[in-house]
Amino acid sequence: MSTDLSHIRNFSIIAHIDHGKSTLADRLIQMTGGLEEREMKEQVLDSMDIERERGITIKAQTVRLDYKAKNGEVYQLNLMDTPGHVDFAYEVSRSLAACEGSLLVVDATQGVEAQTLANVYLALDNDHEIITVLNKIDLPASEPDRIKAQIEDVVGLDTSDALAISAKTGEGVADVLEALIERLPSPTGDREAPLKALLVDSWYDPYLGVMILVRVKDGVLKKGMKVRMMASGTLHQVEQVGYFNPKATRTDELGPGEVGYITASIKTVADTDVGDTITEDKRQADKPLAGFKPSVPVVFCSLFPADANDFEDLRDSLAKLRLNDASFEYEPENSMALGLGFRCGFLGLLHLEIIQERLEREFDLDLITTAPSVAYHIELNNGTSMDLHNPADMPEPTQIAMIQEPWIKATIMVPDEYLGSILQLCTERRGEQIELTYAGSRAMAIYRLPLNEVVFDFYDRLKSISRGYASFDYEMDGMTEGDLVKVSILVNAEQVDALGFVCHRSQADTRGRGVCARLKDLIPRQLFKIPIQAAIGGKFIARETLSGMRKDVTAKCYGGDITRKKKLLEKQKKGKKKMRQFGKVEIPQSAFIAALRMTDD
């Protein structure tokens, strides 16, 4: 029998990176007896090695806790731990759609950061009741009163009833559990109505196939039921119903307001669209639930195996990763220089880094990664349009009517003393300032920036300028027309497609010159002169010349007439000319890797 609606609370934990979401989740699990002491470990809900090492959450995890409140009643708490990093914002939006309230965790030593704001706004969009929690009050540097004032100023939440806790020591966590019951609304739903369940997440289990995380809104979800996905229209039979406490536990049914998982012998994760509505086949719901924003890849780069024989292994490993991460996309690609590989789409640079690291760790692959780029939208003169993911596919400049590039709206929070240099950085990157406000000694700058200027090293530069104090959050802000050009790199008058890139016309000269100068140092010398050029269309904008090796052909001439030496030098000249005409310049792999790694300077 499912739990009474008034005794269920669904909530998520939202915060900036490193403000202690996962540690608070650990304490809540521990205090409600979800796991025994011996089973407890740091970051219980972070299952991947990378998550634990880096201290970041990548996948949103759920857990059901049974808590006996002070009033003697037992309540069912469904907790969702969410990632704090901007790249995984879609994970946060999914979790919020399945809950009625949120715990906003703010570090009492650092205060409000960019991501705190973004996540609060997401929660308010979903009509959430928000409980403010000040974490890390056991640290000597914590200033709870100052931070409370800051939350009121910046976020606009009332902090008179904010809870001060230390998730690490467990101080004040019991008050959080009571506040959840007192302050958060219970879910609504009708048990007798046709089944409506929101598909929150899905992942692949090697034994059970695809496991689907659902939040039941109306009706009852039972084992053996025939269910239909309303968006994709596919039909499945439910084989197993259960919930996590944090271990997977089977149950007979899931009623309204409950969160749990189902399995239905589905083979691929791609068949389960996140945000879809599950309904019973015999008694279908009249309209689907409002889904949430789908994840859209924004950063693209190519992955090539360092050894061409590993191509099959790379393909298999990408397919396996795709099983667990539906937001990651890939398609095969062929490059003259680097051979066969894949063009992959990611949610951001951290997502790219994580996928790359997982491929190297879990599947033992040695990879070459090209410089990251973004997707452009091109309108052609003949009235057609196309999306460009790879600079090598760009049409001739004469055919292009307009190129649009993606822009983002970035929120940067930074202590006052570093503001000047950060504004300068944003201006350098073609940024447009929208607003600049102050909250105490911290400034909040909102800028529109082109995404292709951000994907390279913007974040690193931001952190180094501000000594790590600046926080950065962004959301997509549509496509805008820009004066963009493709810069091709030619070695010995032959185009090298892997080194071409798209950038703004104002920066083309500097970037083209930089790549040419770098290749001059990286390509080994030949017997003939090699020109290294950067060009836009048919116009050359930069050139470096790699001088040829010299052999003294006149060494064996001693005495005799000068014409004899002249004849030998002429012969050498002709030979070099012929060599240059027919000679191929082999660019070593190491030079490629170095040039691609560094094109982002």
CORKA-V227078 format. One line per field, one symbol per residue. ss: DSSP state (2 for helix, 1 for strand, 0 for the rest). phi: phi as a letter, one per 30 degrees, with the letter a starting at -180 (. if undefined). Layout:
BEGIN
ss=???
phi=???
END
This chain:
BEGIN
ss=0000222111111100000022222222222000002220000000002222220000001111111100000111111110000222222222222000111111100000022222222222200011111110000000022222222222000000001101000010222222222220000000000001111111111000111111111100110001111000001110011111000111001100001111100000222000001111000000000000000000111111100222222222222222220000111111100011111111002222222222222200001110001101111100001111002220002221111111111111111222222222222200011111111001111111112222000222222220000011111111111001111111100110222011112222222222222222220000000111111100111111110000000000000002222222222222222222220000002222222222000
phi=.dddedccbcbbcbadeicjddddeedddddcidbdedddbdheddddededddibcccdcbacccbcdddidccccccbdcdcdedcdddddddddcccbbcccbddccidcedededddddddchddccdbcciddddddbedddedddddddicdcdcdccbbdddjdidddddddeddcddddclcdddedbbdddabbccdccidcccbbdcbibcbdidccbddddidcbcdcbbabcbdddbdbdacceidcabbbbhddbdddcddjdccbdddbdddbddddbeddcdccbaccbddceddedddddddddddecbddcbabdbbbedcidabcccbdldddeddddddddddchcccccdddbcccccccddjdbacccbedddddeddcdaccbdcbcccccaeedcdedddddddecidcdcabbcbicccbccbcbddddcddbedddddddchiddcbbbbdbicbdbdcbcccccchicdcddcdbcadedcddddddddddddedcdddcdbdbdcbcbciccdcaabcddddcbddcdddbiidddddeddddddddedddeddcdccdcdeddedddddcdcd
END
